[in-house]
Every structure is written in C-alpha cells, then in structure tokens.
Amino acid sequence: MTLTREEILGPPDFKTVDVDPLGEMNLREVTGSQFDYIRGNGVEVDERGLFARVAISVVCDSDGKLIFNKNDFEKVNAMPVRRLQAIADAAKEHCGLWDEPDEDVEGN
C-alpha cells in the first residue's frame, strides 16, 4: 500500500532504547530542522555543545514529546560528557544521525 501525504508528513516516530550505561529512555527520530540545529546548518548555534544539541533534539517522553528545548542548552550541556555521549551514540544508531553526510545527501 502506498503511503499518503499525511502519513509521510506525520510526526516523528520514537522508540524506547537501552542507553548504556544510563538505562532505558525514549528517543525520537530527528526532523530536518532539528538536524540543521544539531549540525549548525544555516542556523546560529553555539559552536560547543554538539552532544547537548543531540540530546535536546531526541530525548522524549512516552508520548513522543521532547523533554528538553533549546532554552535548556546550558543545563543539558552541563551534564557529564559520559551521559551526553551515551545519548548521542544511541541517537546515531536509532534516530537517523550519522557522523558525516554522504555525498548524495550533502546540501540537504
């Protein structure tokens, strides 16, 4: 069955994953605008805090609603890097993030 426009444009999916060593948490797919925020593509972002921007963009509640927002940047960025890196690693695996864009997707 072919997806409808509404299904394609629907809300991001999320899943509960085990984020070692932190435990289970809900991580949501990253939208295009969140990806731009994470990477700093065409939006003004602090050059520091890549892992914090990832956490802000993917950690959600059991309804799929993000639990952090951009106003939480300083608090999230103050978390121990071990926790932030664990979230970023899980997001890379489960939320559609990658290290460097492939040639085909560069410019998106």
N, C-alpha and C positions, 0 to 999 in steps of 0.2 A: 504494500500500500504506500502511495506517495504521501510525503509529509505536506501538511497545509502550511500556508504562510504563518498562521497563528502558532502552530507547533514549532516552526523554525525559529520564530521570534520570541518564543516562550521564555520563562525565567530560567536562569542557570540551574543545573542540577547540582545536588550536593550529596556527599556520602560520609558516613562515619568511618573513620580510619584510625588505626593504632599508630600514633605518632611516638615512636620510640625516642627517648625514654619517658615521655610525658604522659602517655596513656591515650585513651580514645578521645577524639574530638571530631566535630563536623567541619568538613572543608568543602567549599563551594567552587564550582567552575569559575574561571576568570572571564569577565566580559572584555570586549575590545577597549573600552575606556579605562577599565582597571589595569589592563595590560599596558596601556600608554602611561598611566600613573606609575606603575611599577618600574618601567623602563625609562621613564622620563622623556618619552617621545612627544615632542610638541607641547608639553605641559611643564610648568615650572615646578620642580621638586627639589628638595634638599639633596645635595649630592651624596650625603651619607644616608644610612638607614635603609638600604635595599631590602634586607630581611624584614624590617619593620613594615615597609610598604607591602611586602608579600603577605605578611600576617594580617594586616588591615584589610587586604583585598580578598582573603579566602576563608578566614575562621568565621563560622556562622553558628546559629543556634539550631535547634531541632526542627525549625520551620524553614530553614534556609536563609534567614535574615542575618546579615553581617552583624557581628557583635562589637566591632570597632569601626571607627570612622577616621577621616583624615585629622580631625581635631585631637585624636588620641595618639598622634605620631610620637610626641615626646615621651609619653608613658610607655608605649609599646617599644620604642627604641631603647628605653632604659632597662628592658628585660635582659636577663643573661643571654649572651650570644648563643650558648648551647641550646637554649629553648627556641630562640628565633631560627637558628639553623635547622633544627629538627622540623619546625613547621615549614620552612622553605623547602627542605628536602622532600617532605610529604607532598607539598603543593606541586613540586616539579613532577612527581610521579602520578598524582591523582587529579590535578586541576588544569592540565594543559600548558604548563610552563616548561620552558626549555632554556638551556644555557645561552646559546646564540641562535639567532634566526637563521633558517636555511635560506639559500638564495631565492627559492620560489616565494617565500613569504616576506622577504625583506621589503620594506616600503609599506607594509600593512599598518 
